[in-house]
Amino acid sequence: MLTQIIALLIFIALFAIGAVRGVQIGVLMLVGAAGTGLLFTDMAVEDIIAEFPLSIMILLAGVTYFFAIAQENGTVDKIIDWALERVGSSAVLLPVVFFLITGGIAAMGAPLAGLVMMPVGMQVARKYGVDYALMGLAICFAIGAGGFAPTSLYGIVTYSTAHDAGIDLSPFLLFGIAVVVYLVMLVVAYFMYGRSLFSKTTVKAAAHAEAGARVSRGSASASSVAFGEDDEDEALFDSSTTDEAGDSSPFTFVQILTVIFMVGLIGTVVVLAALGQEPDIGLLCFMFGAVLALVDPKTGKAAIPKIDWPTVLLVGGIITFVGVLQNMGAVDLLGEGAEAIGSPLIAAFVLCIVGGLVSAFASTTGILAALVPLALPLIAAGGVPGWALIAALGVCSAVVDVSPFSTLGATVVATAPVEDKPRLTRILVKFGMSMVIIGPIVLVGGLVVPAMMF
């Protein structure tokens, strides 16, 4: 038991050190997994390396490559233009439009790819008088909702872990739960920060209609995103550029082909899943990306550096270490601790709070990769429906991401004008930290408890 406790402490310590020092946690975890496996188990080096999830590496590399091509060839900007044209002159719908577009981007494999919408959304918010808090929250919520799609990383890590443990969690049910939760949060955000839009809408819409004006993204572009502080933010929000009209030219052949491939990717996954098959999303994205690179070699080459290797290392390192912990029985030790609490419901609630609290300061992907496998002993102990607990834990770990200490919230603040940063930081701290408690109350109370009863 002593070696198991030491291994768990090493795992927690490496996670904390990496977060505090800003060191790549995945690299620390790979080294820690090797050291722990060799010192405390009879695992050989090749056995430890075999725990690395190659399928997730191919998934992330493929989807980020494919999306980077769509970003580079201007397809994402065209989709934004097309969606904004449908809005007409109604500013009140802008957060909803950005929620839908960002959710679609986040659903294509890498949730954080949706961050390319943040600078565009914030510039559009400035131009049309939308509260930065409302727009930022809408985009953050969309990334969370899209991230739990069957085709995206949050969803894949969550439901694949459940399936590996013999737990029947439908990827579409998980996605549906996440979408409902984030839509409710969007309604709350509208009530808190968007009420003024409704009072202004009638007057503004009439004025825009009379002038023949339509909502546009101006010069903001998802293909030339620059995140930064101070001077860079001032340049990003320069009124001399944000008032320019967006490019309304028709889709090019390459952009039409990219849209067809986007629809084809989602359609293929849905159809194969309905037939009981498990499509390799990463390989599909590499195939589509290869075709687009052959048609337009310039954008194909420019997309290569945008492959998300840091997330590959992060998820790969954590899952490798968790595999070592499972091999040496350290994860089963947590199951005994859960039984010692006495009440499975209280244990589930505490686990969801821990997931939310840690995720508020660290990577959600990393938390999901670490905590979902560690929840399995509690499920095995009985009393808690596995599908409900894992779904609740996954969503609870993501709803706190609006915190400015996490990637999404930090990006909201980074892309806002300097004079609005203090207010946004205060709002996001309150909203994110409140979700640490509200999330588990809603998800455990509204999902786990009914599942236990029925």
VOGUFI-962438 format. One line per 5 residues: number of its first residue (from 0); their letters; for each residue x, y, z of N, C-alpha, C. Coordinates in steps of 0.1 Angstrom, whole numbers, m for minus. Layout:
! residues N
NUM) A) X/Y/Z/X/Y/Z/X/Y/Z  ...
//
This chain:
! residues 454
0) MLTQI) 8/m12/0/0/0/0/9/13/0  20/12/6/29/24/7/33/28/m6  38/19/m15/42/22/m28/31/28/m37  19/23/m34/7/29/m42/4/43/m38  5/46/m25/3/60/m20/14/69/m25
5) IALLI) 26/64/m25/38/72/m30/35/76/m45  31/66/m52/28/68/m67/18/78/m69  7/78/m61/m4/87/m62/1/101/m58  9/102/m48/15/115/m44/24/121/m55  32/112/m61/40/117/m72/32/123/m84
10) FIALF) 21/115/m87/12/120/m97/6/134/m94  1/135/m82/m5/148/m78/6/159/m78  18/156/m73/28/166/m72/33/171/m85  34/161/m95/38/165/m108/28/174/m115  15/171/m113/4/179/m118/5/193/m112
15) AIGAV) 7/194/m99/7/207/m93/20/215/m97  31/209/m97/44/216/m101/43/221/m115  38/213/m124/37/217/m138/28/229/m139  16/229/m132/7/240/m132/13/253/m126  19/252/m115/25/264/m108/37/269/m116
20) RGVQI) 45/261/m120/58/265/m127/56/268/m142  44/264/m147/42/267/m162/50/257/m170  53/245/m165/60/235/m173/50/226/m179  54/221/m191/45/211/m198/42/199/m190  30/198/m185/26/187/m176/28/174/m182
25) GVLML) 25/173/m195/26/160/m202/41/155/m202  50/163/m203/65/159/m203/68/154/m189  64/161/m179/66/157/m165/60/143/m162  48/142/m167/40/129/m165/47/117/m172  52/119/m184/59/109/m191/72/104/m183
30) VGAAG) 79/114/m178/91/111/m170/87/104/m157  76/110/m151/71/104/m138/66/90/m140  59/87/m151/54/74/m154/65/64/m155  76/68/m163/87/59/m164/94/56/m151  97/66/m143/103/65/m131/95/56/m121
35) TGLLF) 82/59/m120/74/52/m111/73/37/m115  71/35/m128/69/21/m133/82/13/m130  93/19/m133/106/11/m131/109/9/m117  106/19/m108/110/18/m94/101/10/m86  88/11/m88/78/5/m79/70/m7/m85
40) TDMAV) 73/m10/m98/66/m22/m104/76/m30/m112  71/m41/m117/80/m49/m125/78/m47/m140  72/m35/m143/69/m31/m157/83/m28/m164  84/m33/m177/96/m30/m185/93/m16/m192  103/m11/m198/102/2/m204/92/2/m216
45) EDIIA) 92/m9/m223/83/m11/m235/68/m12/m230  66/m18/m218/53/m19/m212/47/m5/m208  56/4/m203/52/17/m199/49/25/m211  58/24/m221/55/32/m234/42/27/m240  39/14/m239/27/9/m245/14/16/m239
50) EFPLS) 15/22/m228/4/29/m222/1/42/m229  10/47/m237/8/60/m244/m3/58/m254  m13/67/m254/m25/66/m263/m22/71/m277  m17/62/m285/m14/66/m299/m26/70/m307  m38/64/m304/m50/68/m311/m54/83/m308
55) IMILL) m51/87/m296/m54/101/m293/m44/111/m300  m32/106/m301/m21/114/m308/m25/116/m322  m30/105/m329/m34/106/m343/m47/115/m344  m56/113/m334/m68/122/m334/m65/136/m334  m57/140/m324/m54/155/m322/m46/160/m334
60) AGVTY) m36/153/m338/m28/157/m349/m36/159/m362  m45/149/m364/m53/150/m376/m63/161/m376  m71/163/m365/m81/173/m365/m75/187/m365  m64/189/m357/m58/202/m357/m52/206/m370  m47/196/m378/m41/199/m391/m53/202/m401
65) FFAIA) m63/195/m400/m75/197/m409/m81/211/m406  m83/214/m393/m89/227/m390/m79/238/m394  m66/237/m392/m57/247/m395/m58/250/m410  m60/240/m418/m61/243/m433/m74/251/m435  m85/247/m428/m97/255/m430/m96/269/m425
70) QENGT) m87/271/m415/m85/285/m410/m76/293/m420  m66/286/m425/m56/293/m434/m63/296/m447  m71/288/m453/m77/291/m466/m89/300/m466  m92/305/m453/m103/315/m452/m117/309/m451  m118/296/m450/m132/290/m449/m139/294/m436
75) VDKII) m132/295/m425/m138/299/m412/m143/313/m413  m136/322/m419/m141/336/m421/m153/336/m430  m153/328/m440/m165/328/m449/m177/323/m442  m175/313/m433/m187/308/m425/m192/318/m416  m183/326/m410/m187/337/m401/m195/347/m409
80) DWALE) m190/351/m421/m197/361/m429/m211/356/m433  m212/343/m437/m224/337/m441/m234/338/m429  m230/334/m417/m238/334/m405/m243/348/m402  m234/358/m402/m237/371/m398/m247/377/m408  m246/373/m421/m256/378/m431/m270/374/m427
85) RVGSS) m271/362/m421/m284/357/m417/m290/365/m406  m281/371/m398/m286/379/m386/m292/392/m390  m288/397/m402/m294/410/m406/m287/421/m398  m296/429/m391/m291/440/m383/m293/439/m368  m296/426/m364/m300/424/m350/m288/421/m341
90) AVLLP) m283/430/m333/m272/427/m325/m275/418/m314  m287/416/m310/m291/408/m298/m288/393/m301  m288/390/m314/m285/376/m318/m270/372/m319  m262/382/m319/m248/380/m321/m241/369/m312  m244/370/m299/m238/360/m290/m243/346/m294
95) VVFFL) m255/344/m298/m261/331/m302/m254/327/m315  m251/336/m324/m245/332/m337/m230/327/m334  m223/335/m325/m210/331/m322/m210/318/m314  m220/315/m306/m221/303/m299/m222/291/m309  m230/293/m319/m233/282/m329/m220/279/m337
100) ITGGI) m214/290/m342/m202/288/m350/m191/282/m342  m188/288/m330/m177/283/m322/m180/269/m318  m192/265/m315/m196/252/m311/m193/242/m322  m196/246/m335/m193/238/m346/m178/235/m348  m170/246/m346/m155/245/m347/m150/236/m336
105) AAMGA) m154/238/m324/m150/230/m312/m154/215/m314  m164/212/m321/m169/199/m323/m160/191/m333  m152/198/m340/m143/191/m350/m130/187/m344  m130/180/m332/m118/174/m327/m111/181/m316  m107/193/m317/m99/200/m307/m107/212/m302
110) PLAGL) m113/211/m290/m122/221/m284/m115/235/m284  m102/236/m281/m96/249/m280/m94/256/m293  m96/248/m304/m96/254/m317/m106/265/m318  m117/264/m310/m127/275/m310/m122/288/m305  m111/288/m299/m105/301/m294/m102/311/m305
115) VMMPV) m101/306/m318/m99/315/m329/m110/325/m330  m122/321/m325/m134/330/m326/m134/341/m316  m125/340/m305/m126/350/m295/m122/364/m299  m111/366/m306/m108/380/m310/m118/386/m320  m123/377/m329/m133/381/m338/m146/385/m331
120) GMQVA) m150/377/m322/m163/379/m314/m161/392/m306  m150/394/m300/m148/406/m292/m148/419/m300  m142/418/m312/m143/430/m321/m157/433/m325  m164/423/m329/m178/424/m333/m186/430/m321  m184/425/m309/m191/430/m297/m188/445/m295
125) RKYGV) m176/449/m297/m173/463/m296/m180/472/m306  m180/467/m318/m186/474/m329/m202/476/m328  m208/466/m322/m223/466/m321/m228/467/m307  m220/471/m297/m224/474/m284/m229/462/m276  m223/450/m278/m226/438/m270/m216/438/m259
130) DYALM) m221/435/m247/m213/434/m235/m202/424/m237  m189/427/m235/m178/418/m237/m180/406/m228  m186/407/m216/m188/396/m207/m197/386/m214  m208/391/m220/m218/382/m227/m211/375/m238  m204/382/m247/m198/376/m259/m187/366/m255
135) GLAIC) m179/370/m245/m168/360/m240/m174/348/m234  m184/349/m226/m191/337/m220/m197/329/m231  m204/335/m241/m210/327/m251/m200/318/m259  m189/324/m262/m178/317/m269/m172/306/m260  m170/309/m247/m165/298/m238/m175/287/m237
140) FAIGA) m188/290/m235/m198/280/m234/m199/271/m247  m197/278/m258/m197/270/m271/m186/260/m272  m174/264/m267/m162/256/m267/m165/243/m258  m171/246/m247/m174/235/m238/m184/226/m244  m195/231/m249/m205/223/m255/m200/215/m267
145) GGFAP) m193/222/m277/m188/215/m288/m177/205/m285  m170/207/m274/m159/198/m270/m164/185/m265  m177/184/m262/m183/171/m257/m190/164/m269  m188/169/m281/m194/162/m293/m187/148/m294  m194/139/m301/m187/126/m303/m174/127/m311
150) TSLYG) m173/138/m318/m161/140/m327/m151/148/m321  m152/152/m308/m142/161/m302/m136/155/m289  m125/162/m285/m116/156/m275/m123/153/m262  m130/163/m256/m136/161/m243/m145/149/m243  m154/149/m254/m163/137/m255/m156/124/m257
155) IVTYS) m146/124/m265/m138/112/m268/m132/106/m256  m125/115/m248/m118/111/m236/m128/105/m226  m139/112/m225/m149/108/m214/m156/95/m218  m162/94/m230/m170/82/m232/m161/70/m236  m149/73/m241/m140/61/m244/m135/55/m231
160) TAHDA) m132/63/m221/m128/58/m208/m139/50/m202  m151/55/m203/m163/47/m198/m164/34/m206  m163/34/m219/m165/22/m226/m154/12/m223  m141/17/m221/m130/8/m218/m133/1/m204  m140/7/m195/m144/2/m182/m157/m6/m182
165) GIDLS) m163/m8/m194/m175/m15/m195/m187/m8/m191  m186/6/m191/m198/14/m188/m205/19/m200  m218/17/m201/m225/21/m213/m229/35/m213  m220/44/m217/m223/58/m218/m224/62/m233  m236/66/m238/m237/70/m252/m230/83/m254
170) PFLLF) m222/84/m265/m215/97/m268/m225/108/m271  m237/104/m277/m247/114/m281/m255/118/m269  m256/109/m259/m263/114/m246/m254/123/m239  m241/120/m238/m231/129/m232/m231/143/m238  m231/143/m252/m231/156/m259/m244/163/m256
175) GIAVV) m256/156/m256/m268/163/m253/m269/169/m239  m263/162/m229/m263/167/m216/m255/180/m215  m243/180/m222/m234/192/m222/m241/203/m229  m248/201/m240/m254/212/m248/m265/218/m239  m273/210/m233/m284/215/m225/m279/224/m213
180) VYLVM) m268/219/m207/m263/226/m196/m257/240/m200  m250/240/m211/m244/252/m216/m255/262/m222  m265/257/m228/m276/266/m232/m283/273/m221  m285/265/m210/m290/271/m198/m281/282/m192  m268/280/m193/m258/290/m188/m258/302/m197
185) LVVAY) m261/300/m210/m261/311/m220/m273/320/m217  m285/313/m214/m297/321/m210/m294/329/m198  m287/323/m188/m284/331/m176/m275/342/m179  m265/340/m188/m256/351/m192/m263/362/m199  m273/359/m207/m281/369/m214/m289/377/m203
190) FMYGR) m294/370/m193/m302/377/m183/m293/387/m175  m280/382/m172/m271/390/m164/m265/402/m172  m261/399/m184/m253/409/m191/m259/414/m205  m270/409/m209/m276/412/m222/m289/419/m222  m294/422/m210/m308/428/m210/m308/441/m217
195) SLFSK) m297/449/m217/m297/462/m224/m299/460/m239  m294/449/m244/m295/447/m259/m310/446/m263  m318/441/m255/m333/439/m259/m339/453/m259  m335/462/m250/m341/475/m249/m336/484/m261  m324/481/m266/m318/488/m276/m321/483/m290
200) TTVKA) m325/470/m291/m327/463/m303/m336/470/m313  m348/474/m308/m358/479/m317/m353/492/m324  m347/501/m316/m342/514/m321/m330/511/m331  m321/503/m326/m309/501/m334/m312/493/m347  m321/483/m346/m325/476/m358/m332/485/m369
205) AAHAE) m340/494/m364/m347/503/m373/m337/512/m380  m327/517/m372/m317/526/m378/m308/519/m388  m304/506/m385/m296/499/m394/m304/495/m406  m317/491/m405/m325/487/m416/m326/499/m426  m329/511/m420/m331/523/m428/m319/526/m436
210) AGARV) m307/524/m430/m294/527/m436/m290/515/m445  m297/504/m445/m293/493/m453/m281/485/m448  m278/487/m435/m266/481/m429/m269/467/m424  m259/459/m424/m260/446/m419/m248/443/m409  m250/434/m400/m239/431/m391/m228/424/m399
215) SRGSA) m216/428/m396/m204/422/m403/m193/420/m393  m183/412/m396/m172/410/m387/m161/421/m389  m163/430/m399/m153/440/m402/m140/434/m407  m129/439/m402/m116/433/m406/m111/422/m397  m119/419/m387/m115/408/m378/m115/395/m385
220) SASSV) m104/387/m383/m103/375/m391/m98/363/m382  m104/352/m384/m100/340/m377/m87/334/m383  m83/338/m394/m71/333/m400/m59/341/m397  m60/352/m389/m49/360/m385/m50/364/m370  m51/354/m362/m54/357/m347/m41/360/m340
225) AFGED) m41/370/m332/m29/373/m324/m34/376/m310  m30/367/m300/m34/369/m286/m22/376/m280  m26/386/m271/m15/394/m265/m20/403/m254  m12/411/m249/m15/420/m238/m12/435/m242  m18/444/m236/m15/458/m237/m15/464/m251
230) DEDEA) m2/467/m257/m2/473/m270/m8/464/m280  m6/451/m280/m12/443/m290/m27/443/m289  m33/444/m277/m47/445/m275/m52/458/m281  m45/469/m279/m49/482/m284/m50/481/m299  m40/475/m305/m40/474/m320/m51/466/m325
235) LFDSS) m54/455/m317/m65/446/m321/m79/453/m321  m80/463/m312/m93/469/m311/m93/484/m317  m83/486/m326/m82/499/m332/m95/502/m340  m102/512/m337/m115/515/m344/m113/518/m359  m101/521/m363/m98/524/m378/m99/511/m386
240) TTDEA) m98/499/m379/m98/487/m386/m111/479/m384  m117/481/m372/m129/473/m369/m141/478/m377  m141/490/m382/m152/495/m389/m152/491/m404  m141/485/m409/m141/481/m422/m150/469/m425  m155/469/m437/m165/458/m440/m157/445/m443
245) GDSSP) m164/434/m439/m158/421/m442/m159/418/m457  m151/408/m461/m150/404/m475/m163/396/m478  m172/401/m487/m184/395/m490/m184/387/m503  m172/384/m508/m170/377/m521/m175/362/m519  m179/356/m529/m184/342/m528/m173/332/m524
250) FTFVQ) m177/320/m519/m168/310/m515/m160/305/m528  m147/303/m526/m139/298/m536/m141/283/m537  m135/277/m548/m136/262/m549/m130/255/m537  m118/259/m533/m112/253/m521/m120/254/m509  m126/266/m507/m135/268/m495/m147/259/m495
255) ILTVI) m153/258/m507/m165/249/m509/m161/235/m506  m150/231/m511/m145/217/m508/m142/215/m493  m137/225/m487/m134/224/m472/m147/222/m464  m158/230/m468/m171/229/m461/m177/215/m464  m175/210/m476/m180/197/m479/m173/186/m470
260) FMVGL) m160/188/m468/m153/179/m460/m157/180/m445  m159/192/m440/m164/194/m427/m177/187/m424  m187/189/m433/m200/182/m432/m198/167/m433  m189/163/m443/m186/149/m445/m180/142/m432  m171/150/m425/m165/144/m413/m176/141/m403
265) IGTVV) m184/151/m400/m195/150/m390/m205/139/m394  m209/139/m407/m219/130/m412/m213/115/m411  m201/114/m415/m195/100/m414/m195/95/m400  m191/103/m391/m190/98/m377/m204/95/m372  m214/103/m375/m228/100/m370/m233/87/m376
270) VLAAL) m231/86/m389/m236/74/m396/m229/61/m391  m216/61/m390/m209/49/m385/m212/46/m371  m214/57/m363/m217/54/m349/m231/48/m348  m240/52/m357/m254/46/m357/m254/32/m361  m243/28/m369/m242/14/m374/m234/6/m364
275) GQEPD) m230/12/m353/m222/4/m343/m207/4/m345  m202/12/m354/m188/12/m358/m181/24/m350  m168/23/m349/m160/34/m343/m151/40/m353  m155/50/m360/m146/56/m370/m133/63/m364  m122/62/m371/m110/69/m367/m110/83/m372
280) IGLLC) m114/92/m363/m116/106/m367/m103/112/m372  m92/109/m365/m79/114/m368/m75/111/m383  m77/98/m386/m73/94/m400/m82/100/m410  m95/102/m407/m104/108/m416/m100/123/m419  m96/130/m408/m91/143/m409/m78/144/m417
285) FMFGA) m69/135/m415/m57/134/m423/m60/132/m438  m70/124/m441/m74/121/m455/m79/134/m461  m89/140/m454/m94/153/m459/m84/164/m461  m75/164/m451/m64/174/m451/m55/172/m462  m52/159/m465/m43/155/m476/m48/160/m490
290) VLALV) m61/158/m491/m68/162/m504/m67/177/m505  m70/184/m495/m70/199/m495/m55/204/m497  m46/197/m492/m32/201/m494/m27/199/m508  m32/188/m514/m29/186/m529/m35/196/m537  m48/201/m534/m54/211/m542/m48/225/m540
295) DPKTG) m44/227/m527/m38/240/m524/m26/238/m515  m14/235/m521/m2/231/m513/2/242/m503  0/255/m506/4/266/m498/m2/265/m484  m16/264/m484/m22/263/m471/m19/250/m464  m17/240/m471/m14/227/m465/m1/228/m458
300) KAAIP) 9/235/m464/22/237/m457/21/246/m445  13/256/m446/11/266/m435/4/260/m423  m3/249/m425/m11/243/m415/m2/234/m406  9/229/m411/17/219/m404/22/224/m390  27/237/m389/31/241/m376/20/243/m366
305) KIDWP) 7/243/m370/m4/245/m361/m10/232/m356  m3/221/m359/m7/208/m352/m5/210/m337  m15/205/m330/m15/208/m315/m7/197/m307  7/198/m309/15/188/m302/15/190/m287  14/203/m281/13/204/m267/2/196/m260
310) TVLLV) m10/196/m267/m21/188/m261/m18/173/m262  m12/169/m274/m9/155/m275/0/151/m264  10/159/m260/19/155/m249/12/155/m236  3/165/m234/m4/166/m222/m13/154/m219  m21/151/m229/m30/139/m227/m23/126/m227
315) GGIIT) m13/125/m236/m5/113/m236/3/110/m223  9/120/m218/16/119/m206/8/115/m194  m4/121/m192/m13/118/m181/m18/104/m182  m23/101/m194/m29/87/m196/m18/76/m194  m6/79/m198/5/70/m196/7/67/m181
320) FVGVL) 7/78/m173/9/77/m159/m2/70/m152  m15/73/m156/m27/67/m151/m26/52/m154  m21/48/m166/m19/34/m169/m10/27/m159  1/33/m156/10/28/m146/4/26/m132  m4/37/m128/m11/36/m115/m21/24/m115
325) QNMGA) m28/22/m126/m38/11/m127/m30/m2/m126  m19/m3/m133/m11/m15/m133/m7/m19/m119  m3/m10/m111/2/m13/m97/m9/m13/m86  m21/m11/m91/m32/m11/m81/m35/1/m73  m29/12/m77/m31/25/m70/m45/30/m72
330) VDLLG) m50/28/m84/m64/33/m86/m74/26/m78  m72/12/m76/m81/5/m68/m81/10/m53  m70/15/m49/m68/20/m36/m78/32/m34  m80/40/m44/m90/51/m44/m104/46/m42  m107/34/m48/m120/28/m46/m123/25/m32
335) EGAEA) m113/20/m25/m114/17/m11/m117/29/m3  m110/40/m7/m112/53/0/m126/58/m2  m132/56/m14/m145/60/m17/m155/52/m9  m153/39/m7/m162/31/1/m161/36/16  m150/40/20/m148/45/34/m157/57/37
340) IGSPL) m160/65/27/m168/77/29/m182/73/34  m186/61/29/m199/56/34/m211/59/24  m212/71/19/m223/74/10/m217/76/m4  m221/68/m14/m217/69/m28/m220/83/m33  m232/88/m29/m236/101/m35/m227/113/m30
345) IAAFV) m224/112/m17/m214/123/m12/m201/121/m19  m196/109/m21/m183/107/m27/m184/112/m42  m195/110/m49/m197/115/m62/m196/130/m62  m203/136/m53/m204/151/m52/m190/157/m49  m183/151/m40/m169/155/m37/m160/154/m49
350) LCIVG) m161/143/m56/m153/141/m68/m156/152/m79  m168/155/m81/m172/165/m90/m167/179/m86  m167/182/m73/m162/195/m68/m146/195/m71  m140/184/m68/m125/184/m70/m122/186/m85  m130/179/m94/m128/181/m108/m129/195/m112
355) GLVSA) m140/202/m107/m142/216/m111/m132/225/m105  m128/223/m93/m119/232/m86/m105/232/m93  m100/220/m96/m87/218/m102/m88/223/m117  m98/220/m124/m100/225/m138/m100/240/m139  m105/247/m129/m106/261/m129/m92/268/m130
360) FASTT) m82/260/m126/m68/266/m126/m59/258/m136  m64/248/m143/m56/240/m151/m64/235/m164  m57/227/m172/m63/222/m184/m75/212/m182  m86/215/m188/m98/206/m187/m94/193/m193  m88/193/m204/m84/180/m211/m75/172/m202
365) GILAA) m66/178/m195/m58/171/m185/m65/165/m174  m75/173/m168/m83/169/m157/m92/157/m161  m98/157/m173/m106/146/m178/m98/134/m179  m86/135/m185/m77/124/m187/m73/117/m174  m72/126/m163/m68/121/m150/m79/116/m141
370) LVPLA) m90/124/m140/m100/121/m131/m110/110/m135  m114/110/m148/m123/100/m153/m119/86/m150  m106/82/m153/m102/68/m149/m102/67/m133  m99/77/m126/m99/76/m111/m113/75/m105  m123/78/m113/m137/76/m108/m142/62/m109
375) LPLIA) m135/54/m117/m140/40/m119/m141/32/m107  m132/33/m97/m133/25/m85/m146/29/m77  m150/41/m77/m162/45/m70/m174/39/m77  m174/38/m90/m185/32/m97/m185/17/m95  m173/11/m94/m172/m4/m92/m177/m7/m78
380) AGGVP) m175/2/m68/m180/0/m55/m195/m1/m54  m202/3/m64/m217/2/m64/m224/14/m59  m237/15/m62/m245/26/m57/m246/38/m65  m237/40/m75/m237/52/m83/m237/47/m98  m247/51/m106/m247/47/m120/m235/52/m127
385) GWALI) m228/44/m134/m215/48/m140/m217/59/m151  m226/57/m160/m228/67/m171/m231/80/m165  m240/81/m155/m244/94/m149/m232/101/m142  m224/93/m134/m213/99/m127/m203/104/m137  m199/97/m147/m189/101/m156/m193/113/m164
390) AALGV) m206/113/m168/m211/125/m176/m211/137/m167  m215/135/m154/m215/147/m145/m201/152/m142  m192/142/m140/m178/146/m137/m172/154/m149  m175/149/m161/m169/155/m173/m174/170/m175  m188/171/m173/m193/185/m175/m189/194/m164
395) CSAVV) m189/189/m151/m185/197/m140/m170/202/m142  m162/194/m148/m148/198/m150/m147/209/m161  m157/210/m169/m156/220/m180/m163/233/m178  m174/233/m170/m182/245/m169/m175/256/m161  m164/252/m154/m156/262/m147/m146/270/m155
400) DVSPF) m145/266/m168/m134/271/m177/m135/286/m180  m146/292/m176/m147/307/m178/m138/314/m168  m133/307/m158/m124/313/m148/m111/319/m156  m107/331/m152/m96/338/m158/m83/331/m155  m83/321/m146/m71/313/m143/m70/301/m153
405) STLGA) m80/299/m161/m80/288/m171/m78/294/m185  m76/285/m194/m72/289/m208/m83/298/m214  m96/293/m213/m107/301/m220/m109/314/m213  m110/315/m200/m112/328/m194/m101/337/m196  m89/332/m196/m77/340/m198/m77/346/m212
410) TVVAT) m82/339/m221/m83/344/m235/m94/355/m236  m105/354/m229/m115/364/m229/m108/377/m224  m101/377/m213/m95/389/m208/m84/394/m217  m76/385/m223/m65/389/m232/m70/396/m244  m82/393/m249/m86/399/m262/m96/410/m260
415) APVED) m98/415/m247/m106/426/m244/m98/439/m244  m104/450/m246/m96/463/m245/m91/464/m230  m80/471/m229/m73/473/m216/m82/478/m206  m90/488/m209/m99/495/m199/m110/485/m194  m113/475/m201/m123/465/m197/m118/453/m190
420) KPRLT) m105/451/m190/m99/439/m184/m102/437/m169  m101/448/m160/m104/446/m146/m118/441/m144  m128/447/m150/m142/443/m149/m144/429/m153  m139/425/m165/m140/412/m170/m134/402/m161  m122/405/m155/m116/396/m146/m125/393/m134
425) RILVK) m130/404/m128/m139/402/m117/m151/393/m120  m157/396/m131/m169/388/m136/m166/373/m137  m155/371/m144/m151/357/m147/m147/349/m135  m140/356/m125/m137/350/m113/m149/345/m105  m159/354/m104/m171/351/m97/m179/340/m104
430) FGMSM) m180/341/m118/m188/331/m125/m181/318/m125  m168/318/m127/m161/305/m128/m161/298/m114  m158/306/m103/m157/299/m90/m171/295/m85  m181/302/m89/m194/298/m85/m198/284/m91  m193/282/m103/m196/269/m110/m189/257/m104
435) VIIGP) m179/260/m95/m172/249/m88/m183/242/m79  m192/250/m73/m202/245/m64/m215/242/m72  m219/252/m80/m232/251/m87/m232/239/m97  m221/237/m104/m220/226/m113/m223/213/m107  m216/209/m96/m219/196/m90/m233/195/m84
440) IVLVG) m238/206/m78/m252/206/m73/m262/203/m84  m260/210/m96/m270/208/m107/m268/194/m113  m255/190/m116/m253/178/m123/m255/165/m114  m250/166/m102/m253/154/m93/m268/154/m89  m273/165/m86/m287/165/m82/m297/163/m94
445) GLVVP) m293/168/m106/m302/166/m117/m300/154/m126  m288/147/m124/m285/136/m132/m282/123/m124  m273/125/m115/m269/112/m107/m280/108/m98  m286/117/m91/m297/113/m81/m309/106/m89  m314/112/m100/m325/106/m107/m321/92/m113
450) AMMF) m308/91/m117/m303/78/m123/m303/68/m112  m299/72/m100/m299/62/m88/m313/58/m85  m323/67/m86/m336/63/m83/m343/55/m93  m340/57/m106/m348/50/m116/m339/40/m124
//
